Amino acid sequence: MRQFFTIAANAFMELIRQPVFLLLMTGSVVFELFLAVPYYFALGDEPKLVKNSALAVMLLSGLFGAVLSASASLAREIRVGTALAVLAKPVGRAQFLLAKYAGLAAALTLLTYVNLIGVLLCSKMAFDAYGSTDLAALGVFAAGVVIAYALGGFSNFFLRRPFVSDAVLALVVTATLSAFVIVRFTHQEQSLFTLAHVDWRLVPAGILILFAVWILAALALACSTRLDTIPTLAVCSAFFLIGLMSDYLFGQRAEAGNWWASTLYTVIPNWQLFWLADALDMGKSTFHWDYVAKAFAYTVGYAGAALAIGTALFEERELS
């Protein structure tokens, strides 16, 4: 187990040291907050539009993060020979792959956590035609981002530490503190005579998106055993797009008893199971944690199957 945790920790640190990871984390959360800035004039549906858009950004950033991180974690190491050097030691290929996935899942959890903070703040900052932009909240969070980058630069210049990883960890801390200050100490009207508040129902929605990102990470890691970054992105994007239409393409035919539709409906992940925006729009309560538990079980089963296929592909891969 010591080798497993060592490989997982090294994979996690290697991923958060990638400049693209810092740019993706910063860009996605800043764009989420930007969605709550302009006037939409959507006839009272502005908060709903902002929350749906922020959740979509959260999911898409997880998709790109999963593919880029999986390729950096495995495909690049196979290409440059690092994987062969590690496997020359008493470490099995299955253990190596699972440890890489553990580090990848931890890094993506960090990315999704920061994005979830942005989504929650968007729900507070969103306003209709009678409200106005929450400049105080925007300024507090912008200050948090600047401080995180400043701390990364300070540790790099004076302590000779890696800038990117320190900036990522500092951004996690400053984003949390900024959200606390915004929620507790800033007040803004969301609409006429209505104060803005955080929609905490978005927490389970964000957790379900995290589960979807974990599945994408397993698929991307399985693809990375044989493919490079661009082909992996193409395959994962195909799974993502077809999975969004899974109910329409295969669901009805599977219920009618069509065997090939039933097979594809089982093999291709149904991303609608992880999307609660429609339930939020209809005012349904989403704090049904038993559903979150069932979704977690589905995630464990599907990610386990994807990693099993990836392990079989990796066992037959020539690394020399």
C-alpha positions in Angstrom: 0.0 0.0 0.0 2.9 2.3 0.6 3.8 2.2 -3.1 0.1 2.9 -4.0 -0.1 6.0 -1.8 3.3 7.3 -3.0 2.3 7.0 -6.7 -1.1 8.6 -6.0 0.5 11.5 -4.1 3.1 12.0 -6.8 0.4 11.9 -9.5 -1.7 14.5 -7.6 1.2 16.8 -7.1 2.3 16.4 -10.7 -1.2 17.3 -11.9 -1.6 20.4 -9.8 1.8 21.6 -11.0 0.6 21.7 -14.6 0.1 25.3 -15.7 -3.0 24.3 -17.7 -4.6 23.0 -14.4 -4.2 26.4 -12.7 -5.5 28.2 -15.8 -8.5 25.9 -16.1 -9.3 26.3 -12.4 -9.0 30.1 -12.4 -10.6 30.5 -15.8 -13.7 28.4 -15.0 -14.5 29.9 -11.6 -13.9 33.5 -12.9 -16.2 32.8 -15.9 -18.8 31.4 -13.6 -18.8 34.6 -11.6 -18.8 36.7 -14.8 -22.1 35.0 -15.7 -23.7 36.8 -12.8 -22.5 40.2 -13.8 -24.4 41.3 -17.0 -28.1 42.2 -17.3 -30.0 39.4 -19.2 -33.6 40.8 -19.2 -34.9 37.2 -19.2 -38.3 38.1 -17.8 -37.6 37.0 -14.2 -35.6 33.9 -15.1 -32.2 35.4 -14.7 -31.2 33.5 -11.6 -32.2 30.2 -13.2 -30.3 31.0 -16.3 -27.2 32.0 -14.3 -27.3 28.8 -12.2 -27.8 26.5 -15.2 -25.0 28.2 -17.1 -22.6 28.0 -14.1 -23.4 24.3 -13.6 -22.7 23.7 -17.3 -19.3 25.5 -17.1 -18.5 23.3 -14.0 -19.3 20.1 -16.0 -17.3 21.2 -19.1 -14.3 22.2 -17.1 -14.4 18.8 -15.4 -14.4 17.2 -18.9 -11.4 19.1 -20.1 -9.6 18.7 -16.8 -10.2 14.9 -16.8 -8.9 14.5 -20.3 -5.9 16.8 -20.0 -4.9 15.5 -16.6 -5.3 11.8 -17.6 -3.1 12.4 -20.7 -0.5 14.3 -18.6 -0.6 11.6 -15.9 -0.3 8.5 -18.0 0.0 9.0 -21.8 2.9 11.4 -21.4 4.7 9.1 -18.9 4.3 6.2 -21.3 5.7 8.3 -24.1 8.8 9.6 -22.3 9.5 6.3 -20.5 8.7 7.4 -16.9 6.1 4.6 -16.5 8.6 2.0 -17.6 11.0 3.2 -14.9 8.4 3.0 -12.2 7.1 -0.5 -13.3 10.7 -1.8 -13.3 10.3 -1.7 -9.5 8.1 -4.1 -7.6 4.9 -2.3 -8.7 2.2 -4.0 -10.7 0.5 -2.4 -13.7 -2.9 -2.6 -12.1 -1.6 -1.0 -8.9 0.1 1.7 -11.0 -3.0 2.5 -12.9 -5.3 2.6 -9.9 -2.9 4.8 -8.0 -2.8 7.2 -11.0 -6.6 7.3 -11.0 -6.6 8.1 -7.2 -4.3 11.0 -7.8 -6.3 12.1 -10.8 -9.6 11.9 -8.9 -8.1 13.9 -6.0 -6.9 16.7 -8.3 -10.3 16.8 -10.1 -12.1 16.9 -6.8 -10.0 20.0 -5.9 -11.0 21.6 -9.3 -14.7 20.8 -8.8 -14.6 22.1 -5.2 -13.4 25.5 -6.4 -16.0 25.5 -9.2 -18.7 24.6 -6.8 -17.8 27.7 -4.7 -18.2 29.7 -7.9 -21.6 28.2 -8.6 -22.9 28.9 -5.0 -21.7 32.5 -5.3 -23.4 32.8 -8.7 -26.7 31.8 -7.0 -26.2 34.7 -4.6 -25.0 37.2 -7.1 -27.6 36.5 -9.8 -30.3 39.2 -10.1 -33.2 40.1 -12.3 -34.1 43.3 -14.1 -34.9 45.1 -10.7 -31.5 44.1 -9.1 -28.0 45.1 -9.9 -24.5 43.6 -10.1 -23.0 42.6 -6.7 -19.8 44.6 -7.0 -18.8 44.0 -3.4 -18.9 40.2 -3.9 -17.1 40.5 -7.2 -14.4 42.6 -5.6 -13.9 40.3 -2.6 -13.5 37.2 -4.8 -11.2 39.0 -7.3 -9.0 40.0 -4.3 -8.9 36.4 -3.3 -7.7 35.3 -6.7 -5.0 38.1 -6.7 -3.9 37.1 -3.2 -3.6 33.4 -4.2 -1.4 34.3 -7.2 0.7 36.6 -5.0 1.2 33.9 -2.5 2.3 31.5 -5.2 4.8 34.2 -6.5 6.1 34.9 -3.0 6.8 31.2 -2.3 8.4 30.8 -5.7 10.7 33.8 -5.4 11.7 33.6 -1.7 11.3 29.9 -0.9 12.1 28.4 -4.3 8.9 26.4 -4.3 6.8 25.6 -7.5 4.6 28.5 -8.4 1.7 26.6 -10.0 1.0 24.1 -7.2 1.3 26.7 -4.5 -1.0 29.0 -6.4 -3.5 26.2 -6.8 -3.5 25.3 -3.1 -3.6 29.0 -2.2 -6.6 29.6 -4.5 -8.5 26.8 -2.8 -8.0 28.5 0.6 -8.6 32.1 -0.6 -11.7 31.0 -2.6 -13.1 29.4 0.5 -12.4 32.4 2.7 -13.7 34.8 0.0 -17.0 32.8 -0.1 -17.3 32.9 3.6 -16.9 36.7 3.7 -19.3 37.2 0.8 -22.0 35.0 2.3 -21.7 36.4 5.8 -20.9 40.1 5.3 -22.2 41.2 1.9 -25.8 42.1 1.2 -27.4 42.7 -2.2 -30.9 42.9 -3.6 -31.6 40.0 -6.0 -34.9 41.5 -7.1 -37.3 44.2 -5.9 -37.4 44.1 -2.1 -35.7 40.6 -2.0 -32.3 40.1 -0.6 -29.9 37.7 -2.4 -29.1 34.4 -0.8 -27.2 31.3 -1.6 -29.1 28.4 -3.1 -27.8 25.5 -1.1 -29.7 23.0 -3.2 -26.8 23.4 -5.6 -24.5 21.4 -3.2 -25.9 18.0 -4.1 -26.1 19.1 -7.8 -22.3 19.9 -7.6 -21.6 16.5 -5.9 -23.4 14.7 -8.7 -21.3 16.6 -11.3 -18.2 15.5 -9.4 -19.4 11.9 -9.8 -19.8 12.5 -13.5 -16.2 14.0 -13.6 -14.9 10.9 -11.9 -16.5 8.7 -14.6 -15.0 10.9 -17.3 -11.6 10.6 -15.6 -11.8 6.8 -15.6 -12.8 6.8 -19.3 -10.0 9.2 -20.1 -7.4 7.2 -18.1 -8.5 4.0 -19.9 -8.1 5.7 -23.3 -4.7 7.1 -22.3 -3.3 3.6 -22.0 -3.3 3.5 -25.8 -4.1 7.0 -27.1 -2.6 10.4 -26.8 -4.3 13.7 -25.7 -6.3 14.6 -28.9 -7.7 11.1 -29.6 -8.5 10.7 -25.9 -10.4 14.1 -26.0 -12.2 13.0 -29.1 -13.3 9.6 -27.6 -14.4 11.2 -24.3 -16.2 14.0 -26.1 -18.1 11.3 -28.1 -19.0 9.5 -24.9 -20.1 12.8 -23.4 -22.3 13.9 -26.3 -23.9 10.5 -26.9 -24.5 10.1 -23.2 -26.4 13.4 -23.1 -28.8 12.0 -25.7 -28.8 8.5 -24.2 -32.5 8.5 -23.2 -33.6 9.8 -26.6 -31.3 7.5 -28.7 -31.5 4.3 -26.7 -33.9 4.6 -23.7 -37.2 4.1 -25.5 -35.8 1.3 -27.8 -34.3 -0.4 -24.7 -37.7 -0.4 -23.0 -39.3 -1.8 -26.2 -36.9 -4.8 -25.8 -34.3 -4.0 -28.5 -31.2 -5.8 -27.4 -28.6 -3.5 -29.1 -30.3 -0.4 -27.7 -30.3 -2.0 -24.2 -26.6 -2.9 -24.5 -25.6 0.6 -25.6 -27.9 2.2 -23.0 -25.9 0.2 -20.4 -22.5 0.7 -21.8 -22.7 4.5 -22.4 -23.1 6.6 -19.2 -26.3 8.5 -18.9 -25.2 12.0 -17.9 -28.8 13.1 -17.3 -28.6 11.1 -14.1 -26.1 13.6 -12.8 -27.8 16.8 -14.0 -30.2 18.3 -11.4 -30.7 21.7 -13.1 -34.1 20.7 -14.4 -35.2 19.6 -10.9 -34.0 22.9 -9.5 -36.0 24.8 -12.2 -39.2 23.0 -11.3 -38.7 23.8 -7.6 -38.2 20.2 -6.5 -36.2 19.4 -3.4 -32.8 18.0 -4.2 -31.7 17.1 -0.7 -32.6 13.5 -1.3 -29.3 12.1 -0.2 -30.4 8.6 -0.9 -30.4 9.5 -4.6 -26.8 10.9 -4.2 -25.8 7.6 -2.6 -27.3 5.6 -5.5 -25.5 7.9 -8.0 -22.3 7.2 -6.0 -22.8 3.4 -6.3 -23.4 3.9 -10.1 -20.2 5.9 -10.3 -18.2 3.3 -8.4 -19.5 0.5 -10.7 -19.0 2.4 -14.0 -15.6 3.8 -13.0 -14.5 0.3 -11.8 -15.6 -1.2 -15.1 -13.7 1.5 -17.1 -10.6 1.0 -15.0 -10.8 -2.8 -15.4 -10.8 -2.3 -19.2 -8.0 0.2 -18.9 -6.0 -2.3 -16.8 -6.5 -5.0 -19.4 -5.3 -2.6 -22.2 -2.4 -1.5 -20.1 -1.3 -5.0 -19.3 -0.9 -5.7 -23.1 0.8 -2.3 -23.8 4.4 -2.5 -24.8 6.3 0.2 -22.9 9.8 -0.2 -24.1 
